[in-house]
Amino acid sequence: MSEILSAKGFDSTLALFRNPYGFISKTCRDLDADLFITRILLQKTICMTGAAAAEAFYGEDRLTRSDSMPGRIQKTLLGEGGVQGLDGAAHRRRKELFMSLMGTERIAALEDMSLHMLDNYAPDWEVRNEIVLYDEVREMLTRVVCAWAGVPLPETEVSTRTAQLTALFQEAGAVGPKHWAARRARHRLGKWAAGLIQQVRDGELQPTQESALNVIATWNDLNGKLLTSKDAAVELLNVLRPTVAVSVFIVQTAHALHRYPEWQEKLRKDEGLLEPFVEEVRRFYPFFPAVAARVRSAFEWRGYRFPEGCRVLLDLYGTNTDPRSWDAPLEFLPERFQNWGESPFDFIPQGGGDHYTNHRCPGEWIAINQMKVFCRYLVNEIDYDVPDQGLELDSRELPSLPENRFIMRNIRRRQ
């Protein structure tokens, strides 16, 4: 049995914070290995990268998600008691809840709502001198996903809920005041969501049967009982928060259209290139750097021993840009997805494996759909100018966005 090589230094927390998207893959290259062991937040952690590592990470129930993510992430991004922390039959049953919301008709309804929202916002954009795309899209998606999910959202609460939902993913990896602000946002959103769940159960609120709010409020877990109001609130936020987070992908899409302008004309001429384009955005641009689990019971992989209880980090971004899986991985080449074999392990921007049984994000289809909606609109429905601004992506920021959040000026609707 081979010994897993160690990273330099006693603890790699600072190195990971300084280079969240590149630390694991760079260290693996330096060690000429697919994995290494280090300490993260003083805990022994095995870090892995590549498609083979992803297949091991998601296969055979050898790893557990329970108590795997750092507490600061659970108390901001994910919440406690949600689907991300479940395993086995309990996870599969809870996952059924989310997959029931991902039918073709439901995603088409969300698309129609977004198109309608874009048409409502565009006249205002024409009047204003400039907009910050990230701010506009976050607000639009908050309105859209709440309407789609059956969640009442008074106009007076739009700005507050947008800011709170944004804090869950934008400040999840922050330290200091921003982290505590994200925890306060989680607490307030949790109380709000739990109140909505209770109103549905008491008959005071009657969303449509297929809405996320109704499905979650009436869902039975393996024990045949309703979810606790706290767990149901977490799962409701697990619908709202990731959809608002698609705003990051949409800004990255606009960034790609600006940086690679030849693709605007290509997309106007050939609708079939739209999905390869947004898939390449998801592969090429950094969003989630890694995902965590713990070893359920000791096992061997490729001659290496994984001890029981050890935390494991799978490198998402490094796997998406692994030269063993992708030709010219650091070049933006949407054409690569025209003949892609659809491996569930070499392309994992939102997790790997099977959507129904593994910890792959069930909202991945929503992300792709919404990126296509906004990309199509930017290419075909409006013209705009992109002024000089900070467009470099800060690789230390989670998620990675241009400094000015993509300013657009002189927006004109096409006739």
Secondary structure, DSSP 8 states (H G I E B T S, - for coil): -B---B-SSS--HHHHHHSTTTHHHHHHHHHTSSEEEEEETTEEEEEEESHHHHHHHHSTT-EE-TTTS-HHHIIIII-SSSGGG--HHHHHHHHHHHHTT--HHHHHHHHHHHHHHHHHHHHHHHHSSEEEHHHHHHHHHHHHHHHHHT----GGGHHHHHHHHHHHHHSTT--THHHHHHHHHHHHHHHHHHHHHHHHHTTS----TTSHHHHHHT-B-TTSSB--HHHHHHHHHHHHHHHHHHHHHHHHHHHHHHHSTHHHHHHHH-GGGHHHHHHHHHHHS----EEEEEESS-EEETTEEE-TT-EEEEEHHHHHT-TTTSSSTTS--GGGGGS----TTT--TT--S-TTTSS--TTHHHHHHHHHHHHHHHHHTEEEE--S----B-TTSSS--BTT--EEEEEEE--
